[in-house]
Amino acid sequence: MVNIAVLGYGTVGSGVVEVIRTNSESINKNAGHDIRIKYVLDLRDFPGDPVEEILVHDFDVILKDPEVKIVVEVMGGVEPAYTFVKKSLLAGKSVCTSNKELVAKHGPELLEIARQKDLNFLFEASVGGGIPIIRPLNSSLTADEILEITGILNGTTNYILSQMSAEGREFDEALKTAQELGYAERNPEADVEGYDACRKIAILSSLAFGDHVDYEEIYTEGISKITAADIAYAKQMGYAVKLLASSKREDENYYAMVAPFLVPPTHPLFAVNDVFNAIFVKGNVFGDVMFYGSGAGKLPTASAVVSDVVDATKHLHCNIMSFWSSRKLELTKVDKATRRFFVRVRGSADANRDKVRALYGDVDFVEAEGFSDECGFVTPAMTEADFHSKYESTEGTLNRIRLL
């Protein structure tokens, strides 16, 4: 029997308990051992919940119990999660976590401790919820050099953008619906401003490239400035607006960013809608692959955590997780990246044609139905720095979105 402790009995923590109790027979068979939840740590009490029988309020009870071999951290946030996880590893206990903030900030250190102790620090659920992506990057794709990872990594923003497209809603209205359905938090800033996706792409990039990508150095832009008019123009052009988190290697340059993009119908991410996530990976040998599924939610995320528990149980005294170096990967400034841009401006195409082409070159104009007092255009490929210089000189700008 392998005893585990669950830190946190919120949405994901209660899901972990539910998954283990519901699927105990198949989980134990796959793990090769009976997995028993000995403790659940939470500051709250849960009268009437069977978890009361194993609930503790003091982390030291778990830390000092030699029977606990695996700690599941699903508390969220950096502290006290970091302190608890580090102490657990140093005490000889493997750790499985869904905590993207913790992994993005302290991943290299915690992986190194686990390696030195012949333990495991596993975090499949920290990116993509129930989508398996960490394990493939750690094993299945290791024969390739990863050239690009681009993903829809946040279900909340994807749902909002999908509603704006399907219903013609403005951002605030779509956000309110997402909150009512439980897809968005009361304070949605981490999701809608791109911070959640930023941490996730930092983790994926660190694993793919081997050195530490500091999420605080990733250019990040959210969707709060996207309007129904932007969506209408995108549909007129045959594109979809998606919040993408991306990292690419071009020769010796590494780029990473989070921002809304116009995605063409030929790209696999075009058709990923509602709360679903998808991660597109390009390798120098295998070419293109995509991972798709429920990116969030109680049971999909809990299922990914329990999969890590099974892996940790199978390898109690054998480190299986690759670790990325604490050496920082120097990201190339996004200003040097080259792409096309869509721009909306006040006035008709005829009124803007000469001055816009004098500034940007051979642009393609777009006029969407119902917008007689404005127009849009798509620029030729240019660097971000060159574009922003021109954009600041353009009169009557309304918005701009990058093209994938």
C-alpha positions, -999 to +999 in steps of 0.1 A: +000+000+000+012+035-008-001+063+014-006+098-001-016+132+013-037+158-005-029+194+003-060+215-003-097+204-006-109+229-031-121+222-066-092+201-077-084+186-043-119+173-039-117+161-075-086+141-067-103+124-038-133+116-060-113+102-089-093+079-066-124+067-047-144+062-079-118+045-100-098+029-072-098-006-088-083+004-122-060+030-106-045+004-082-041-021-110-023+005-132-001+016-102+008-019-091-001-009-055-031+001-035-032+038-032-047+051+000-054+088+009-042+090+044-046+127+049-063+158+034-050+191+046-072+222+047-078+250+071-115+246+068-138+220+082-163+200+061-192+188+083-209+158+068-183+151+042-165+117+046-132+136+042-136+147+078-123+113+089-089+121+073-088+159+075-059+176+092-051+213+097-014+210+105+010+203+076+036+189+101+014+159+107+019+149+071+056+160+069+065+139+099+046+108+089+071+083+073+042+063+058+032+092+035+052+086+003+035+110-021+022+145-015-004+160-038-003+198-038-035+213-052-036+245-031-026+270-058-005+301-054+031+302-045+030+303-007+026+283+014+026+257-015+063+263-022+074+258+014+052+227+018+064+211-015+101+218-008+099+204+027+081+173+014+108+166-012+136+172+013+118+147+037+118+120+010+083+123-004+075+126-041+052+155-051+024+158-077+010+192-083-014+211-106+001+245-095+013+264-126+024+294-105+046+272-084+061+253-113+067+284-134+085+301-106+103+273-088+103+244-112+141+241-118+149+241-081+122+215-071+131+192-100+167+193-090+159+184-054+137+155-066+166+143-089+191+144-060+167+125-037+157+099-064+121+112-061+097+127-085+082+162-088+054+158-114+031+185-128+011+172-157-020+190-146-002+224-144-007+229-182-038+220-202-058+204-174-066+169-185-046+172-218-014+151-216+014+174-227+040+174-200+045+136-203+049+137-241+075+165-239+093+145-212+093+112-230+076+107-264+090+138-281+126+138-267+141+125-299+132+157-317+143+193-314+112+213-306+109+243-329+076+257-318+048+253-292+017+273-298-014+268-278-049+278-266-040+274-230-069+291-212-104+278-214-120+310-200-107+333-227-114+307-254-150+305-242-154+343-242-140+347-277-162+318-289-193+335-275-183+368-290-180+351-324-211+329-322-235+355-306-219+388-317-215+398-281-191+424-267-164+414-243-181+425-211-213+406-219-195+374-228-174+376-197-205+380-175-220+348-191-187+330-185-188+341-148-224+330-144-215+295-158-185+292-135-160+294-164-146+327-152-136+338-117-152+368-100-118+385-106-110+373-141-078+393-145-054+364-145-073+348-174-084+377-195-051+396-194-032+365-204-012+359-171-025+323-167-015+314-203+019+331-198+029+309-169+018+278-188+038+286-219+068+294-197+066+258-183+062+242-218+090+263-232+114+255-204+108+218-209+111+220-247+143+241-247+159+228-215+167+262-199+145+283-176+121+306-193+111+334-169+074+341-173+080+377-162+100+383-194+073+370-218+054+397-237+018+393-226-014+408-239-049+398-230-083+399-247-100+427-228-096+451-257-111+428-283-144+441-295-174+427-314-162+448-344-128+430-344-146+396-344-169+407-372-139+417-394-122+384-386-153+364-397-155+385-429-119+375-436-125+339-427-103+340-396-110+333-359-096+354-330-078+332-304-056+340-274-025+322-283+005+314-261+035+307-282+072+301-281+095+295-312+131+289-319+144+304-351+181+297-356+197+310-323+167+332-314+140+322-290+107+341-290+078+338-266+046+358-263+009+357-253-015+377-274-047+376-295-041+364-330-062+360-362-060+323-369-066+311-405-090+282-412-060+261-424-045+260-390-055+232-365-062+257-338-088+275-358-116+250-349-108+249-311-138+265-294-156+270-261-137+259-230-114+235-249-077+238-250-052+227-277-015+227-279+003+226-313+039+213-314+063+214-343+095+193-342+124+191-367+117+154-374+082+144-365+067+176-380+034+188-365+013+173-337-016+187-317-029+178-283-066+186-277-091+183-249-107+198-218-081+223-205-097+229-171-124+218-148-126+197-116-124+162-129-102+166-161-075+184-140-079+159-111-075+130-135-042+144-147-031+148-111-040+112-103-021+100-134+010+116-119+002+099-086+002+065-105+035+074-122+050+084-088+038+052-073+054+031-100+087+049-095+090+055-058+128+053-058+135+063-094+135+098-108+117+099-142+111+135-148+135+156-170+146+187-153+152+220-170+184+239-161+182+269-137+202+287-164+180+314-178+170+312-215+176+346-230+145+355-250+149+376-281+130+408-279+096+404-295+103+436-314+124+416-338+097+390-347+082+394-382+045+389-390+015+406-406-010+427-387-047+436-391-055+472-383-089+489-379-091+527-386-118+553-388-130+563-423-137+544-455-111+524-474-112+551-502-105+579-476-076+559-461-061+542-491-034+566-502-021+576-468-022+540-454-003+526-484+022+554-483+030+544-447+026+506-447+032+496-483+009+472-503-019+465-478-051+446-484-082+465-473-112+448-456-146+463-452-171+445-430-209+448-433-225+472-410-193+494-404-197+523-429-176+547-409-145+526-407-124+500-425-096+475-418-065+465-436-038+438-434-002+448-436+027+431-454+050+411-432+072+434-410+089+434-377+070+442-345+092+473-340+085+486-375+048+480-372+044+498-339+064+528-352+040+530-382+009+523-360+017+552-337+018+575-368-015+563-382-045+586-377-078+572-363-067+538-352-092+516-334-074+484-328-048+460-342-044+422-340-016+400-352-020+374-378-008+338-372 
